[in-house]
């Protein structure tokens, strides 16, 4: 599976596409600063996910950066909702997508820590999985 088909990349890319179109509709004079920050944050999220999937040596750093990006986007979108730039329905959609992306990142982090502690590679069965078969 190529990284372009990876579920985490697809989810973050789709959220970025939707969110960039959404912030383009915000009122320009008042929301210019907020829209720019949201656009930058979502683009950084997609970039961090892409780099983490592509370069194994930089994986942990960019996975953590993507996790921080999810938190940053949640804060920015809550602010946008309270300022009236985002409807409750759109906020629920964005929050659900960010929650899913955050869960995927968290699961990825837990699995990579588990593999690094056991010393097993990505293709080797985990020790607890071998014990369960007996």
N, C-alpha and C positions, 0 to 999 in steps of 0.2 A: 504494500500500500504506500503510495507516495504521500508526502506531507500535505499536498493540496487536497487530498481526499480524507485526511485525518479529521475525525469528528470535532475536535477542539478547534482546529483551524477553520473548518466550515462554519461552526457556530459563531466564532468571533468575527469572521469575515462578513457573515450575513448581518450580524448586529451592527457592524461598522457601516455597511451599506445603508441599512435602514436609518441609523442614527445620523449619518451625514446628510441624508435627504431631509430628515426631520429638522435638524438645526438650520438648514438653509431656508426653512419657512419661518423661522423666528423673526420677530420685528427687528430690523437692522439697528436703528440707533440705540435702543435700550439694551438689546441682548447681544450686541457685537462681542463684548468681552466674554460673556458666558458661552456663546456659541463657539467661539474660537478655542476656549479651554476644553469644552466637551469634544470638539473635533480632534484636537491634538491628543487628548487622552485616549480616545477610541482608536486612533491611528497608531499610537504607541502600543496599545494592547495587541493589535493584530501583528505589528512588527515583532514584539517580544515573543508572541506565540510562534510566529514563523521561524525566528532565529532559534528558539528553544527546540523546535522540531527538526531543524536542519543541521545544527552544529552540536554534536554530543558534548564537546568540551565546554561549551558555554551554556549547556542545558539548564543546570540548577539556577544560575544567576538570572537568566531570562525568564524562567518559570516563576521565580520569586518576584521579578519585576512585573510580570503579567498579573500575578496575584495582587500586588499593590495597585496595579492599574484598574483592576475590578473594583477595589475599595474606593479609589479616586473617582471612578465613574459613578458609583452609587451616590457619593456625596454630591457631586456636581449635578446629577439628575434630580436628587431631592431638592436641591436649591432651585433648579429650573422649574420644578413643579410648584414649589411654594411661591415663586415669582409669577406664575401663571403662563409660562412658556410651554409647559407640557401638561396635557390633560391627565386625569387620573387613570384612564384606560391605557394610554400610551406609557405612562409610568409603570403600571402593572406589567405590561408586556416587557419593557426594558428591564425591570427588576427581575422578572422570571428568567430572562435570557442571561442576565449577569449572574443570577444564582446558579444556573446550570453550568455556565462557564467556570464559576468559582468552584463548584463541586468537582468538575473535571480536573481542574488544576490541583485541587487538594488531593484527589485520588492519585493523580500522577506523582505528586510529591511523596505521598505515603508509599506507593509501590517502588519508587526509586530509592527511598531510604531503606526499605526492606531488602531490596536486592544488594545495596551497597554494604549493609551490615552482614549479610550472609556470605558475601564474596561471590555469589553466583552471578553469572552473566544473564543476559536477557533470555537466552534460549534454555538455560538449565532449569530443571524443576526445583521449586523451593523445598527446603528440607521438611517443612511441616506437611507439604503435599505428599511427599514420599511416605512419611509416617502414617498418614491417613489411609493409604492404600493397603496397609498390612492388616 
